[in-house]
Each structure stands twice: as C-alpha cells, then as structure tokens.
Amino acid sequence: MATDKNAAIEHKAYARVGLLGNPSDVYYGRTISFSLGNFWAGVRLEPSKDLVIVPHPTHDLVQFDSLPHLVNRLQSDGYYGGVRLLMAICKRFHEYCKGNGISLHDRNFTMSYDTNIPRQTGLSGSSAIVCAALSCLLDFYQVRHLIKVEVRPSLILNAEKELGIVAGLQDRVAQVYGGLIYMDFNKKIIEDLGHGEYIPMDVGLLPPLYLIYAENPSDSGKVHSTVQQRWLNGDQFIISSMEEIANIALEGRTALIEKDYAKLGSLMNRNFDLRRQMFGDNALGTLNIEMIEVARCVGAATKFTGSGGAAIVFCPDGDSQVQLLEDACKKACFVFEPVQVIPSLLNEIDRGTMSTR
C-alpha cells in the first residue's frame, strides 16, 4: 500500500486463459483459469488537483486524418476504448464504498492506462483494464484491507455490465487472484456468500501450454446470447451440456493435482466439442474453428481461451509435436506463442481479507 500520498500508483492485470469449464461460469458451473503473463493491461494513478481520466493515444483515438479514416477505424475497432472502463469502475467503486460505510478521502487523481492484450481474442482485455484500475483505487484511498478479495471480481463485472458488456465472473476472478485458480459458481454458494468459491492451485501443476490466436479475430462478446436464452427457457440439451462442462472442470482439477496430462488433454477437447454442439458453427465462426482444427491436425489438445479469437493448446507428444504445431500455425497465418503463467498476485493485505471458509 502506498504510504506517500503524493506518490504515483501503478498496477498491472494480466490476460487470462479459461483452461477448463468455460462458459459454465455464467450458468452456476465450475471453471479453471490462469493468468497469462504474455499480455497485460497497466493503470497509473497520480494525485492531482482535478480528477482526470486520460484518453489513450491509440485506443481512445478521437482525432482522425479524414472521415473515411474515422469510419474505417470504427469498422475495425468499434467504439470501444478504455476511458469508459475507467469511468465505470470509479463509479462502481464509489457506490460500493458508500453503500458499505467505507469513507473515502476527498483528494483527486489523474488516471491513465496502457494495454498490449490483443483485441477480440477472448483474453479478457477489457476486464484487465478495470481490474488494474480497481487495484489503484484500493491503494489510493487506502481501503485494500476493507474490500474482500472475493468481492472484487463482482465489482469489476458490475462496472463492465454498466457498459453493456456481457460476461461472467471467471475472467475477473482469475485477474484479481492471479496464478491458477479453480472456481465453483454453485448457485447455493453464490446465494449464501454473495460470490463463488475460489481455490488457488499451484501453477507448477500445469504442463507446458501454447497459445494460438488470429491477428484479426471475430468479436468474442456475441457468442453467449442464444445459448443463454435457451438455458433460461429450460432447454434440456443446453442444461445437461453445461452441467457436463462444469464437471469437466471438476475432473480437470483432479487431473492437474495427479498430473494426469493425458486426461487433461481429453477434457480440453471434450470442453470444446460440447461448446461447438451448443453454439453451432455459425456462432463460433469459420476462423475460430480453423484455429482449433490447426491444432488438432497435429494431434494436440485444444479449446478456446474464452469465447473465441484465441485457443489454448497442449501437446502431449512433446517438442516434436510443438514444432509441428508451430509450422501449422505459420502456414495458417495464426500467431503461435509458448504460454507464460503468472503466479498469484495477492499480497499480505489481500490474503488477510479472504474468507477462511
């Protein structure tokens, strides 16, 4: 926690990979995710006379060469920058503190951000910005010890919901906690506690993993819609499939603890196959399906990291298979990278707020 009230505060939040169980987090299921060190968002907060949210020179572009430049930019990147995300978490943070009797000092700040998380890859770029900003606010107002770690993912998600972003808690939990984490979103647990049960795991349990993604992916935010409505309508195929995906995470936790990587690979493949059956190829998109098939054609196990745009890959046959995968990705014009896993991001103050349940 910053002790000098004039000191700048900086925090990073990392991209996340949904390893198993997604998208069942939106349906009271279970997931296993981890923090991806390859990409991150950073937020800087400096004390200032006025409260200022600084637009990013690239992601919040408001000056263009021409009208066609503006239109082309909107067609490729949409209307989404980070300023709205920073404003939304400031609002939600203030509301939460006010509603829970947490007093805040009246000093102001200037907040800015940067990110290298590829857009629309299902790597949780938006929530990473919000998560890093929340961490800065906790330290600036010196209330880190007053807001439980388990509550913070919901704060982040509520800020994004305010902007119409459709998502689940999984990504935010992974980004708040860091490392490898097993999550249970059982409805009764959530109703009793106000949040899921989040269990950190040893990152050393993971085998070498690889990331592949498209340079120009489809939007990862439109995939849940029809399935969610069918689930709400009581569609038994969707309900049973989501239950099976949730059980994949449960089985996956055991497989990781026992380092049964053959089992892990089969669970990853099954997770994707169930998603494909539920959502259909049109929703998943040709490019996303091709990404999975590129990995499977060399015998690797693979699934989406999120809702599409990137895939996480395990090569059970080792280095020779990894080389085949890299060559296949190059031929298909996909980016290929070895995964870097970030260990837990929680400090002593954070751990002191956690439930002992």
Protein Blocks (a to p, Z undefined) as FASTA:
>chain_A
ZZblkbccdddddddddfbhpaklmnopacdddddfkbccdddddddfbdcddddfklmc
cbdfbfklmmmmmmmnojbdfklmmmmmmmmmmmmmmmnopacdfbdcddddddfbdghk
lnommmmmmmmmmmmmmmmnopmlmmcfklmmmmmmmmmmmnopacdfklmmmmmngpad
dddfbfklmmmnopacdddddfklpccddddddfbdcdfklmmmmmmmmmmnopaklmmm
mmmmmmmmmmmmmmmmnopaklmmmmmmmmmmmmmmmnopmlnopklmmmmmmmmmnopa
cddfblgoiacdddfkljmlmmmmmmmmmmnopacddddddddfbdfklmmmpcfZZ
